Amino acid sequence: MVPNFISEGYFTNQIIPRELELDGPVTERDGFTLKYCEPVGSHAGMTDLLLLRAREVAPLVRPEETSLLIVGHGTGLNDDSRKAAEFQALRLRETTNYAEVRAVFMEEAPRVEDWAKLTSQQNVVVVPFFIADGLHSYQDIPVLLGIETEPTKAASRMELFRQNPHELQGKTLYYASAIGTHPEMAQIILDQVDSFDETYSELLPESTLRGAGIELLEEASLAGV
């Protein structure tokens, strides 16, 4: 089971385990082995995916002349909610040549609406760190950025992403779709399963390890069976 959530928080740490009656990462019940993975947003591969999306939305800008903003939700319900966005911003600062990389939030400081004050570069790339292009990415955040003056209808969301770049507050703003809509997210989910099997292999019966069946077939083929 892979929670399709961006970060650890109230739902992944409390609600889902409670509703599924999980004992921990591995639960044995009624002849089944239930493996509860970390949210997809916590996978290390998300850093490369965020970088890929930023480059796709602004392919001609020079990173060293660009500010990159990773937009998270932020909430007072759980301190872990903002950690995923902050972690990704930190990794991107350490591994890329963007002039600056910051995590900003809708409901916590530093806030999305202060994007112009928070950035020093002429070019600003904004990537929503959300699973889907829902109300936040095509209604709330565009208003906070100043792209729209009021929330738009759902049918216009694709036009919103085709209008890049936006000239606002003396800067050139590029606004991307939510990271969770990228086709490579499917691979991130599979990689999260592989990571789980590697981390908790000592707790898992051999028959439940992902790929064990394939390995057995390969061994049988080599043996001429």
C-alpha positions in Angstrom: 0.0 0.0 0.0 1.5 3.3 -1.2 -0.2 6.5 0.1 -0.6 8.8 -2.8 0.3 11.8 -0.6 3.0 14.4 -0.9 4.1 14.3 2.7 3.8 12.5 6.0 1.1 14.0 8.2 -2.2 13.5 9.9 -3.7 11.2 7.3 -0.7 9.0 6.6 0.5 8.8 10.2 -2.9 8.4 11.9 -6.0 8.1 9.8 -4.9 5.4 7.2 -3.1 3.1 9.8 -6.2 3.4 12.1 -8.7 2.7 9.4 -6.7 -0.3 8.0 -5.9 -1.5 11.5 -2.2 -1.7 10.8 0.4 -2.8 13.4 3.2 -0.8 11.8 5.0 -1.0 8.4 4.3 -4.7 8.2 1.1 -6.3 9.4 0.3 -10.0 9.1 -3.5 -10.7 8.9 -5.6 -13.6 7.6 -2.8 -15.1 5.6 -1.9 -11.7 4.0 1.2 -9.6 4.5 0.2 -5.9 4.5 3.1 -3.6 3.6 2.5 0.1 4.3 4.9 2.3 2.4 5.9 5.9 3.0 4.0 8.6 1.0 5.2 9.0 -2.6 6.3 12.5 -1.9 9.0 11.4 0.5 10.8 9.3 -2.1 14.3 10.6 -3.0 13.4 10.5 -6.7 11.0 13.4 -6.2 13.9 15.8 -6.4 14.8 14.8 -9.9 11.1 15.0 -10.9 10.8 18.5 -9.5 13.9 19.5 -11.4 12.5 17.9 -14.6 9.2 19.8 -14.3 10.9 23.1 -13.6 13.0 22.7 -16.8 10.0 21.6 -18.8 8.0 24.7 -17.9 10.9 27.1 -18.5 13.3 25.4 -20.9 15.0 28.5 -22.1 15.9 30.3 -18.8 19.3 30.0 -17.3 19.0 28.3 -13.8 21.7 30.6 -12.4 19.5 33.5 -13.2 16.3 31.9 -11.9 14.6 31.5 -8.6 12.8 28.2 -8.1 9.8 28.0 -5.7 8.4 24.7 -4.4 4.8 25.3 -3.2 3.4 23.2 -0.4 0.1 23.4 1.5 1.3 23.9 5.0 -1.0 23.3 8.0 -1.1 23.6 11.7 -2.5 20.1 12.1 0.8 18.4 11.8 4.4 19.7 11.7 5.4 17.0 9.3 3.2 18.5 6.6 5.8 21.1 5.5 8.9 19.0 5.9 8.6 17.3 2.5 8.6 20.6 0.6 11.4 22.0 2.7 13.5 18.8 2.2 13.1 19.0 -1.5 14.0 22.7 -1.6 17.2 21.9 0.4 18.2 19.1 -1.9 17.6 21.2 -5.0 19.8 24.0 -3.5 22.5 21.5 -2.9 22.4 19.7 -6.2 21.4 22.3 -8.8 22.7 25.6 -10.0 19.5 27.6 -9.5 20.3 31.0 -8.1 17.9 30.2 -5.2 15.4 27.5 -4.2 12.8 28.1 -1.6 9.8 26.3 -0.2 6.7 28.5 0.2 3.3 27.6 1.5 -0.4 28.4 1.1 -1.2 28.5 4.8 2.1 29.0 6.6 5.0 31.4 6.2 6.8 31.9 4.0 3.6 32.4 2.0 3.0 32.1 -1.8 1.6 35.6 -2.1 4.9 37.0 -1.0 6.8 35.3 -3.9 8.1 38.6 -5.4 9.6 39.7 -2.1 11.1 36.3 -1.5 12.9 36.1 -4.8 15.9 38.0 -6.1 16.0 36.9 -9.7 14.2 38.2 -12.8 13.0 34.7 -13.7 10.8 32.8 -11.2 9.7 29.2 -11.7 6.9 28.0 -9.5 6.2 24.2 -9.1 3.2 23.1 -7.0 4.2 20.2 -4.7 0.8 18.6 -4.9 -0.5 15.2 -6.1 -3.1 16.6 -8.5 -4.1 19.6 -10.4 -7.1 20.4 -8.2 -8.6 23.5 -6.6 -5.2 24.6 -5.1 -3.1 24.4 -8.3 -5.6 25.9 -10.8 -7.6 28.2 -8.6 -6.1 29.1 -5.3 -2.4 29.4 -6.1 -2.9 31.4 -9.4 -4.8 34.0 -7.3 -2.1 34.1 -4.6 0.5 34.6 -7.3 -1.5 37.3 -9.1 -1.9 35.4 -12.3 -5.7 35.5 -11.8 -7.8 38.0 -9.9 -10.3 35.5 -8.8 -10.7 31.7 -8.9 -11.3 30.4 -12.4 -13.6 27.6 -13.6 -12.1 24.1 -13.8 -12.4 24.0 -17.6 -9.9 26.8 -17.9 -7.1 25.2 -15.9 -5.2 23.9 -19.0 -5.3 27.4 -20.6 -3.7 28.7 -17.4 -0.6 26.5 -17.8 -0.3 27.4 -21.6 0.0 31.1 -20.8 3.6 31.0 -19.6 5.4 33.2 -19.0 3.5 35.7 -16.9 4.9 39.2 -16.5 4.1 40.2 -12.9 5.6 42.7 -10.4 8.5 43.4 -12.7 9.5 39.7 -12.9 8.9 36.8 -15.4 6.9 34.1 -13.8 6.6 30.5 -15.0 3.9 28.4 -13.4 3.9 24.6 -13.7 1.3 21.9 -13.2 1.2 20.0 -10.0 4.2 17.6 -9.7 1.9 14.6 -9.1 0.5 14.9 -12.7 3.9 14.1 -14.3 4.0 10.8 -16.1 7.1 9.7 -14.2 5.1 9.6 -10.9 4.1 6.1 -11.8 7.8 5.1 -11.6 8.1 6.9 -8.3 5.3 4.7 -6.9 7.0 1.5 -8.0 10.4 2.7 -6.7 8.7 3.4 -3.3 7.6 -0.3 -3.2 11.2 -1.4 -4.0 12.5 0.8 -1.3 10.1 -0.7 1.2 11.2 -4.2 0.4 14.8 -3.3 0.8 14.3 -1.5 4.1 12.1 -4.0 5.7 13.3 -7.2 4.1 14.1 -8.8 7.4 10.4 -8.5 8.4 9.0 -9.9 5.2 8.5 -13.6 4.2 10.6 -14.3 1.1 7.4 -15.0 -0.9 6.2 -11.5 -0.4 9.3 -9.7 -1.6 8.6 -7.8 -4.9 10.2 -9.5 -7.8 10.8 -12.8 -5.9 8.6 -14.7 -8.4 10.5 -13.3 -11.3 13.8 -14.3 -9.7 12.5 -17.9 -9.1 11.5 -18.1 -12.8 14.9 -16.9 -13.9 16.6 -19.5 -11.7 14.4 -22.3 -13.1 15.2 -21.2 -16.7 18.9 -21.2 -16.0 18.6 -24.7 -14.6 16.8 -25.9 -17.7 13.4 -26.4 -16.0 
